């Protein structure tokens, strides 16, 4: 078996984080309707603030359309179908853009050592 490169490891981890975020937001939305209650999951206020600042810095480096798409999907907890309707795109197009933006976030995070 080939040894996994650092880039591949971080890329895989960024995808995993994305899926976890999406799942967590959906669960919170179903249960409470709020997406910004991170403190309930064991993170302190300082850790939460640091994480939010890091995410904002990474998202600021995305193109405007990509940033809006990621905000709708992960921060607002909308489904790909809902986002596709708002952006007049196909659901498959939203999925491709999402994957592209996650890949770009992964590359940025890896290259800048966040």
HELIX and SHEET records of a PDB file:
HELIX    1   1 UNK A    6  UNK A   31  1                                  26    
HELIX    2   2 UNK A   38  UNK A   41  5                                   4    
HELIX    3   3 UNK A   45  UNK A   60  1                                  16    
HELIX    4   4 UNK A   64  UNK A   70  1                                   7    
HELIX    5   5 UNK A   71  UNK A   75  3                                   5    
HELIX    6   6 UNK A   80  UNK A   87  1                                   8    
HELIX    7   7 UNK A   91  UNK A  112  1                                  22    
END                                                                             
